[in-house]
Amino acid sequence: MKIIPALLLTSLLSGLAVTAHAQIKPTELKIGITTFLSGPASVFGVPAKNAAEIIIDDINAQGGIGGVKISAAFIDEGVGADKMLSEYRRVVQEQGVKTMLSAISSGNCNVVAPVAEDLKVLNIAWDCGTEKLLEEKRYQYVVRTQANATTEMVATVLYLLKTKPDFETIAVVNQDYAWGRDSWEIFINTLRVFKPNVKVVAEMFPKMGAADFSTELSRLQALKPDVVLNTSWGGDLDTFVRQASQRGVFNQKTQFVLPLLESSLERLATAVPAGVIVGARGDHYFLHPETKNEPKHKAFIQKFRAKTGAYPIYSTYHMAQALYGLKAGYDKAIKTNGGKWPSTEQVAEAMRTMEFKAYGRPIRMRADGQGLEDQLLGITKRVPEFPFAVMDQMMLVPAELVTTPVGQKSPEWVKTLNPALLQNSALKITAVK
């Protein structure tokens, strides 16, 4: 008689364990997306929101994810980190959101990552670039569906040396926060591998959101460095370029390297002269030499132009990668789970062992959650087809060549690069046709 209750208790506990791990298929997949909807960075963040709406509609029209349609709540990063984080928690805790796409700002990414771990919510770092996010701590719930600062900066150094190798001095004008500081550290450490005697003549870090760069531009005019690096983005970059153009700084014999300028080319129109080195923070470009004629890419460009009147920029492509990466992660997790709806943990794990494609080359994910994303760089050229500068002399850099291995730290890893990397046969330059 004593055995029967024990067996019954064991059976009940077993049943509860199964129920605890079973996932009920939802009626909709609610996601939260943080992006800049106000402030100077909204010129970058609002297009990403528009892209998200287009892509979510497309995915839903094709049946959603595993038969479940997506709905999105947008959070403004422009209100500041504290308020954004409060909204982040609210949509998770009050609206039952299990997936967040956050964030643009590197500072915000570093803030939300530990919160995502505490809340056990899948967080896709959809645009932030700081390499420290996934190098300094291992996360279960945080992944990034694009490259980081190391991939981008090493590729930029290679392009500079392939196209304009004969220089001796360099200056930097970067935003004074995580991205600006980190990207410069990676860039200069990499550059010194190939040009150990390069001289840094100025390091300037104006505050994020600065409206006046007259002090920095005056120093550049006085110093006349051979190369100027500026990894700013959004409204800050637009302001810097317009003021530099008005003051004639582009006319001096200095090679400007603006790795994030692709997102500003159309907005800046004639303010961008020919001869500026441009990056696309990945291989994102509406005139991508390999994918510009792919039907899926062309359809996205047409829909985006119809909605906004403008061409897509790299923030829109990063948004596409996050959403198509999310879909690929769920599809893989559902398959692994025998067709049943997966847990957040199963999706997060699946996203570390997959390859997927948006509108550029395929993205390959790895165990630490970091996406391997090839890089596209070029140099500005004026053409009659467009009222703004486009990229010419484009080079695609394979991510495997320029990304820090799992378990290593970027500032030290780049110092171990072999100068022979510059001669790699994959580094080919293609002229615009």
C-alpha positions as CSV (number, residue, x, y, z in Angstrom):
1,M,0.0,0.0,0.0
2,K,2.9,2.4,0.7
3,I,4.4,1.6,-2.8
4,I,1.3,2.9,-4.7
5,P,1.5,6.5,-3.5
6,A,5.2,6.6,-4.2
7,L,4.6,5.4,-7.8
8,L,1.8,7.9,-8.2
9,L,3.9,10.7,-7.0
10,T,6.8,9.8,-9.3
11,S,4.3,9.7,-12.2
12,L,2.9,13.1,-11.4
13,L,6.3,14.6,-11.1
14,S,7.3,13.2,-14.4
15,G,4.2,14.6,-16.0
16,L,4.9,18.0,-14.6
17,A,8.5,17.9,-15.9
18,V,7.2,17.1,-19.4
19,T,4.7,20.0,-19.2
20,A,7.3,22.4,-18.0
21,H,9.5,21.8,-21.1
22,A,6.6,21.6,-23.6
23,Q,6.0,24.8,-25.5
24,I,2.6,25.9,-26.6
25,K,2.5,27.3,-30.2
26,P,1.5,30.9,-29.8
27,T,-1.1,32.7,-31.9
28,E,1.4,35.3,-32.8
29,L,5.2,35.8,-32.3
30,K,5.6,39.1,-30.5
31,I,9.0,40.8,-30.9
32,G,10.4,44.1,-29.6
33,I,12.7,46.3,-31.7
34,T,14.8,49.1,-30.4
35,T,15.9,51.7,-32.9
36,F,16.5,55.5,-33.0
37,L,13.1,57.1,-33.8
38,S,14.1,60.6,-32.5
39,G,17.3,62.7,-32.4
40,P,20.2,63.0,-34.9
41,A,20.5,59.2,-35.2
42,S,16.9,58.9,-36.4
43,V,18.2,59.4,-40.0
44,F,19.6,55.9,-39.5
45,G,17.0,54.4,-37.2
46,V,13.8,55.3,-38.9
47,P,14.8,53.7,-42.2
48,A,15.5,50.5,-40.2
49,K,12.0,50.7,-38.8
50,N,10.6,51.1,-42.3
51,A,12.6,48.1,-43.4
52,A,11.4,46.0,-40.5
53,E,7.7,46.7,-41.4
54,I,8.3,45.7,-45.0
55,I,10.1,42.5,-44.1
56,I,7.7,41.5,-41.4
57,D,4.8,41.9,-43.9
58,D,6.7,39.8,-46.4
59,I,7.4,37.0,-43.9
60,N,3.8,37.1,-42.7
61,A,2.5,37.0,-46.2
62,Q,4.4,33.7,-46.7
63,G,3.0,32.1,-43.6
64,G,5.1,33.7,-40.9
65,I,7.5,31.7,-38.8
66,G,6.4,28.1,-38.4
67,G,2.9,29.1,-39.3
68,V,2.9,31.9,-36.7
69,K,2.8,35.6,-37.8
70,I,5.0,38.2,-36.3
71,S,3.9,41.4,-34.6
72,A,6.4,44.1,-33.6
73,A,6.6,46.7,-30.9
74,F,9.1,49.5,-31.5
75,I,11.1,51.3,-28.8
76,D,12.9,54.6,-29.3
77,E,16.6,54.5,-28.4
78,G,16.7,58.2,-28.8
79,V,15.1,58.7,-25.3
80,G,18.3,57.6,-23.6
81,A,19.6,54.3,-22.2
82,D,17.6,54.4,-18.9
83,K,14.2,55.1,-20.4
84,M,14.9,52.7,-23.3
85,L,15.8,49.9,-20.8
86,S,12.6,50.6,-18.8
87,E,10.6,50.2,-22.0
88,Y,12.6,47.1,-22.9
89,R,11.7,45.5,-19.5
90,R,8.0,46.6,-19.9
91,V,7.4,44.9,-23.3
92,V,9.0,41.7,-22.0
93,Q,7.4,41.5,-18.6
94,E,4.0,43.0,-19.5
95,Q,3.5,42.1,-23.1
96,G,5.0,38.6,-23.0
97,V,7.7,39.4,-25.6
98,K,10.3,36.6,-25.8
99,T,12.5,38.0,-28.6
100,M,14.1,41.5,-28.7
101,L,16.1,43.1,-31.5
102,S,18.4,45.5,-29.7
103,A,20.2,47.7,-30.3
104,I,21.9,50.3,-32.6
105,S,24.1,52.0,-30.1
106,S,27.0,50.0,-28.8
107,G,26.5,51.5,-25.4
108,N,22.9,50.3,-25.4
109,C,23.9,46.8,-26.5
110,N,26.2,46.5,-23.5
111,V,23.4,47.6,-21.2
112,V,20.6,45.3,-22.6
113,A,22.7,42.1,-22.8
114,P,22.9,41.3,-19.1
115,V,19.2,42.3,-18.8
116,A,18.3,39.8,-21.6
117,E,20.1,37.1,-19.6
118,D,18.2,37.9,-16.5
119,L,14.9,38.0,-18.3
120,K,15.7,34.9,-20.3
121,V,14.7,36.6,-23.5
122,L,16.4,36.1,-26.9
123,N,18.2,39.3,-27.8
124,I,19.5,39.8,-31.3
125,A,22.0,42.6,-31.4
126,W,20.9,43.7,-34.8
127,D,23.3,46.7,-35.4
128,C,25.7,47.6,-32.6
129,G,29.3,47.2,-33.5
130,T,31.3,46.9,-30.3
131,E,33.4,43.8,-30.3
132,K,33.4,43.7,-26.5
133,L,29.8,42.6,-26.4
134,L,30.5,38.9,-27.1
135,E,34.3,38.8,-26.3
136,E,34.2,39.9,-22.7
137,K,31.4,37.6,-21.6
138,R,29.6,34.5,-22.8
139,Y,25.8,34.8,-23.1
140,Q,23.1,32.2,-23.5
141,Y,20.4,34.5,-24.9
142,V,22.4,37.1,-26.8
143,V,23.5,36.7,-30.4
144,R,24.5,39.2,-33.2
145,T,23.5,38.6,-36.8
146,Q,26.2,40.9,-38.3
147,A,29.8,41.7,-37.9
148,N,31.5,43.6,-35.2
149,A,34.0,46.5,-35.1
150,T,37.0,44.2,-35.6
151,T,35.8,42.8,-38.8
152,E,34.8,46.2,-40.1
153,M,38.0,48.0,-39.1
154,V,40.5,45.3,-40.2
155,A,38.7,45.2,-43.6
156,T,38.9,49.0,-43.8
157,V,42.6,49.0,-43.1
158,L,43.1,46.4,-45.8
159,Y,41.2,48.5,-48.3
160,L,43.1,51.7,-47.4
161,L,46.4,49.9,-47.9
162,K,45.3,48.3,-51.1
163,T,44.2,51.6,-52.7
164,K,46.2,54.3,-51.0
165,P,49.3,52.7,-49.4
166,D,51.7,55.7,-49.5
167,F,50.9,57.7,-46.4
168,E,52.8,58.5,-43.2
169,T,50.5,60.4,-40.9
170,I,46.9,59.9,-39.7
171,A,44.3,61.7,-37.5
172,V,41.1,60.4,-36.1
173,V,37.8,62.3,-35.4
174,N,35.4,59.8,-33.6
175,Q,32.4,60.0,-31.3
176,D,33.3,59.9,-27.7
177,Y,31.6,56.6,-26.6
178,A,32.1,52.9,-26.9
179,W,31.9,52.6,-30.7
180,G,34.2,55.6,-31.4
181,R,36.8,54.5,-28.9
182,D,36.7,50.8,-29.7
183,S,36.8,51.2,-33.5
184,W,39.8,53.5,-33.3
185,E,41.7,51.1,-31.0
186,I,41.1,48.3,-33.4
187,F,42.0,50.4,-36.5
188,I,45.3,51.8,-35.2
189,N,46.4,48.5,-33.8
190,T,45.8,46.8,-37.1
191,L,47.4,49.6,-39.1
192,R,50.6,49.4,-37.1
193,V,51.0,45.7,-38.1
194,F,51.3,46.8,-41.7
195,K,52.8,50.3,-41.2
196,P,54.6,50.3,-37.8
197,N,56.0,53.8,-38.4
198,V,52.7,55.5,-39.1
199,K,52.4,58.7,-37.0
200,V,49.2,59.7,-35.3
201,V,49.1,63.5,-35.4
202,A,45.7,64.0,-33.7
203,E,43.1,62.0,-31.7
204,M,39.8,63.9,-31.4
205,F,36.7,62.6,-29.7
206,P,33.9,65.1,-29.9
207,K,30.8,64.2,-27.8
208,M,28.0,62.2,-29.5
209,G,25.4,64.5,-31.0
210,A,27.8,67.4,-31.5
211,A,26.5,70.2,-33.7
212,D,29.7,72.0,-34.4
213,F,33.0,70.5,-35.6
214,S,34.8,73.7,-36.3
215,T,37.5,73.0,-33.7
216,E,38.2,69.6,-35.2
217,L,38.1,70.8,-38.8
218,S,40.5,73.7,-38.0
219,R,43.0,71.3,-36.5
220,L,42.8,69.1,-39.6
221,Q,43.4,72.1,-41.9
222,A,46.4,73.1,-39.8
223,L,47.9,69.6,-39.5
224,K,47.1,68.4,-43.0
225,P,47.4,64.6,-42.2
226,D,47.7,62.2,-45.0
227,V,44.7,60.2,-43.8
228,V,41.7,61.1,-41.6
229,L,39.6,58.4,-40.1
230,N,36.0,59.1,-38.9
231,T,33.8,56.2,-37.9
232,S,30.9,58.3,-36.9
233,W,27.4,57.6,-38.1
234,G,23.9,59.0,-38.5
235,G,23.4,62.7,-37.9
236,D,26.9,63.2,-36.4
237,L,28.5,62.0,-39.6
238,D,26.2,64.0,-41.8
239,T,27.0,67.2,-39.9
240,F,30.8,66.5,-40.0
241,V,30.7,65.9,-43.8
242,R,28.6,69.0,-44.5
243,Q,30.8,71.3,-42.4
244,A,34.0,69.8,-43.9
245,S,32.6,70.3,-47.4
246,Q,31.7,73.9,-46.6
247,R,35.1,74.7,-45.2
248,G,36.9,73.1,-48.1
249,V,38.6,70.4,-46.0
250,F,38.0,67.8,-48.6
251,N,40.0,69.9,-51.1
252,Q,43.3,69.4,-49.2
253,K,45.5,66.4,-50.1
254,T,44.1,64.2,-47.4
255,Q,42.6,60.8,-47.8
256,F,39.3,60.7,-45.9
257,V,38.3,57.2,-44.6
258,L,34.6,57.1,-43.5
259,P,33.7,53.4,-42.9
260,L,30.0,54.2,-42.2
261,L,29.4,56.7,-45.0
262,E,27.3,54.4,-47.1
263,S,24.3,55.2,-45.0
264,S,24.7,58.9,-45.6
265,L,25.5,59.1,-49.3
266,E,22.0,59.8,-50.6
267,R,21.2,62.3,-47.8
268,L,24.4,64.2,-48.3
269,A,24.1,64.4,-52.1
270,T,26.8,66.8,-53.5
271,A,28.5,67.4,-50.1
272,V,30.4,64.1,-50.6
273,P,33.2,64.5,-53.2
274,A,34.8,61.8,-55.3
275,G,37.7,60.0,-53.7
276,V,36.4,59.3,-50.2
277,I,36.9,55.7,-48.9
278,V,33.5,54.3,-47.8
279,G,32.4,51.3,-45.9
280,A,29.0,49.6,-45.7
281,R,29.3,47.8,-42.3
282,G,28.9,44.5,-44.1
283,D,28.3,43.7,-47.7
284,H,25.2,45.9,-47.8
285,Y,24.6,48.1,-50.8
286,F,21.8,48.6,-53.3
287,L,24.5,48.4,-56.0
288,H,26.1,45.3,-54.5
289,P,28.3,43.9,-57.3
290,E,27.0,40.3,-56.7
291,T,23.4,40.7,-55.5
292,K,22.0,43.9,-57.1
293,N,20.2,41.8,-59.7
294,E,18.9,39.1,-57.4
295,P,15.0,39.1,-57.5
296,K,14.7,39.1,-53.7
297,H,17.1,42.0,-53.3
298,K,15.5,44.0,-56.2
299,A,12.0,43.5,-54.7
300,F,13.2,44.8,-51.4
301,I,14.8,47.9,-53.0
302,Q,11.6,48.6,-54.9
303,K,9.3,48.2,-51.8
304,F,11.6,50.4,-49.7
305,R,11.7,53.1,-52.3
306,A,7.9,53.0,-52.7
307,K,7.5,53.4,-49.0
308,T,10.2,56.0,-48.3
309,G,11.3,57.6,-51.5
310,A,14.9,56.6,-50.8
311,Y,17.3,53.8,-51.4
312,P,18.0,51.3,-48.6
313,I,21.0,51.9,-46.4
314,Y,23.0,49.5,-44.3
315,S,20.8,49.9,-41.2
316,T,18.0,48.5,-43.3
317,Y,20.1,45.6,-44.4
318,H,21.1,44.8,-40.8
319,M,17.4,44.8,-39.8
320,A,16.8,42.4,-42.7
321,Q,19.6,40.1,-41.4
322,A,18.2,40.1,-37.9
323,L,14.7,39.2,-39.0
324,Y,15.7,36.6,-41.6
325,G,18.2,35.3,-39.0
326,L,15.4,35.0,-36.4
327,K,13.3,33.1,-38.9
328,A,16.2,30.8,-39.8
329,G,16.8,30.2,-36.1
330,Y,13.2,29.3,-35.4
331,D,13.0,27.1,-38.5
332,K,16.0,25.1,-37.4
333,A,14.9,24.8,-33.8
334,I,11.4,23.6,-34.9
335,K,13.0,21.0,-37.1
336,T,15.4,19.9,-34.4
337,N,12.4,19.8,-32.0
338,G,10.5,17.3,-34.2
339,G,8.2,19.9,-35.6
340,K,7.1,21.2,-32.2
341,W,7.3,24.9,-31.2
342,P,10.7,25.5,-29.6
343,S,11.7,27.2,-26.4
344,T,13.6,30.4,-26.3
345,E,16.7,28.5,-25.3
346,Q,16.3,26.1,-28.3
347,V,16.1,29.0,-30.7
348,A,19.1,30.8,-29.1
349,E,21.1,27.6,-29.5
350,A,20.0,27.0,-33.1
351,M,21.1,30.5,-34.0
352,R,24.7,29.6,-33.1
353,T,24.9,26.8,-35.6
354,M,23.3,28.1,-38.7
355,E,23.9,29.9,-42.0
356,F,21.3,32.2,-43.5
357,K,21.0,34.9,-46.2
358,A,19.2,38.2,-46.5
359,Y,20.2,40.5,-49.4
360,G,24.0,40.1,-49.5
361,R,26.3,37.2,-49.0
362,P,25.3,34.4,-46.6
363,I,25.9,35.1,-42.8
364,R,27.5,32.3,-40.9
365,M,26.8,32.1,-37.1
366,R,29.3,30.6,-34.6
367,A,29.3,29.2,-31.1
368,D,29.8,32.6,-29.3
369,G,26.7,34.0,-31.0
370,Q,28.8,36.2,-33.4
371,G,27.8,36.5,-37.0
372,L,30.5,36.3,-39.7
373,E,29.7,38.9,-42.2
374,D,31.8,39.8,-45.3
375,Q,32.7,43.4,-45.8
376,L,32.2,45.7,-48.8
377,L,34.2,48.8,-49.2
378,G,34.7,51.3,-52.1
379,I,35.7,54.8,-53.0
380,T,33.2,57.5,-54.0
381,K,32.6,58.4,-57.6
382,R,30.1,60.8,-59.2
383,V,28.0,59.3,-62.0
384,P,25.1,60.8,-64.0
385,E,22.7,58.1,-63.0
386,F,22.4,59.3,-59.4
387,P,22.4,62.8,-57.8
388,F,24.7,61.5,-55.1
389,A,28.1,59.8,-54.9
390,V,28.2,56.0,-55.4
391,M,30.9,53.5,-54.5
392,D,33.5,52.6,-57.1
393,Q,36.5,50.3,-57.0
394,M,34.6,47.9,-54.6
395,M,36.3,45.2,-52.7
396,L,34.6,42.3,-50.8
397,V,36.6,41.1,-47.8
398,P,35.7,37.5,-46.5
399,A,34.8,37.6,-42.8
400,E,37.0,34.7,-41.9
401,L,40.1,36.7,-42.8
402,V,39.3,39.7,-40.5
403,T,37.3,38.4,-37.5
404,T,38.8,37.6,-34.1
405,P,38.6,33.8,-33.3
406,V,36.3,32.6,-30.5
407,G,37.9,33.0,-27.1
408,Q,40.4,35.7,-28.1
409,K,40.3,39.5,-27.6
410,S,40.4,41.8,-30.6
411,P,42.9,44.5,-29.4
412,E,45.5,41.8,-29.0
413,W,44.5,39.5,-31.8
414,V,44.9,42.2,-34.5
415,K,48.5,42.7,-33.4
416,T,49.2,39.1,-34.5
417,L,47.9,39.5,-38.0
418,N,50.4,38.5,-40.8
419,P,51.2,41.4,-43.1
420,A,51.0,38.9,-46.0
421,L,47.2,39.0,-45.5
422,L,47.3,42.1,-47.8
423,Q,48.3,39.8,-50.7
424,N,45.4,37.4,-50.2
425,S,43.9,36.5,-53.5
426,A,40.4,37.0,-52.2
427,L,41.0,40.8,-51.9
428,K,39.9,41.8,-55.4
429,I,38.8,45.3,-56.5
430,T,35.9,45.7,-58.9
431,A,35.1,48.8,-60.8
432,V,31.5,50.0,-61.2
433,K,29.8,49.0,-64.4
